[in-house]
Amino acid sequence: MPSLTLKSISEPLYERLKRSAQLHRRSLNSEALTRLESVLMPREMDPEEFLSGLDALHAGARIPRVTDALLCRARREGRP
């Protein structure tokens, strides 16, 4: 398996990666690979799957669906 050595990483970037690795309970190497994969190899998402997940999130949180009627009413009531 190929390997990669990163040189000249700025201190702020290194610290941010290190904090992220700790937060996700990963090694620095695993965190760097995960981050690279998420940017360079994003997974394709099925729009129907995404919308179903969003509907489930809304239902679980009991957040009202944003509709044109809701937005118009908010504007009439002076909400930005």
C-alpha positions in Angstrom: 0.0 0.0 0.0 1.4 3.4 -0.9 2.4 5.8 1.9 2.7 9.6 2.0 4.8 11.9 4.2 3.6 15.5 4.6 6.2 18.2 5.1 6.0 21.8 6.1 2.6 21.6 7.8 1.8 24.9 9.5 1.4 24.7 13.3 -2.2 25.9 13.2 -3.2 23.2 10.6 -1.4 20.5 12.6 -3.1 21.5 15.8 -6.5 21.6 14.1 -6.0 18.2 12.7 -4.8 16.9 16.0 -7.9 18.3 17.8 -10.1 16.8 15.2 -8.5 13.4 15.5 -9.0 13.5 19.3 -12.6 14.6 18.9 -13.3 11.7 16.5 -11.1 9.3 18.5 -8.8 8.6 15.6 -5.1 8.6 15.1 -3.6 11.5 13.3 -3.1 9.3 10.3 -6.7 8.1 10.2 -8.0 11.6 10.6 -5.8 12.9 7.7 -7.0 10.0 5.5 -10.6 10.5 6.4 -10.4 14.2 5.6 -8.6 13.6 2.3 -11.2 11.0 1.3 -14.1 13.3 2.1 -12.7 16.0 -0.1 -11.2 14.0 -3.0 -13.6 11.0 -3.1 -17.0 12.3 -2.0 -19.6 9.6 -1.9 -22.5 10.1 -4.4 -25.7 10.7 -2.7 -29.1 9.6 -3.9 -31.4 12.6 -3.7 -34.4 10.5 -2.6 -32.3 9.0 0.2 -31.1 12.5 1.3 -34.7 13.9 1.3 -36.0 10.9 3.3 -33.3 11.4 5.9 -34.2 15.1 6.1 -37.9 14.2 6.5 -36.9 11.9 9.4 -34.8 14.6 11.0 -37.7 17.1 10.8 -40.2 14.6 12.2 -37.9 13.6 15.1 -37.2 17.2 16.0 -40.8 18.4 15.4 -39.5 21.3 13.3 -42.2 22.7 11.0 -41.6 22.3 7.3 -40.6 25.6 5.7 -43.2 26.4 3.0 -44.0 29.5 0.9 -47.0 30.1 3.1 -44.9 30.0 6.3 -42.3 32.4 4.8 -45.0 34.9 3.6 -46.6 34.9 7.0 -43.3 35.5 8.7 -42.6 38.5 6.3 -46.1 39.9 7.0 -45.4 39.7 10.7 -42.1 41.6 10.2 -39.7 38.7 10.7 -36.5 38.9 8.6 
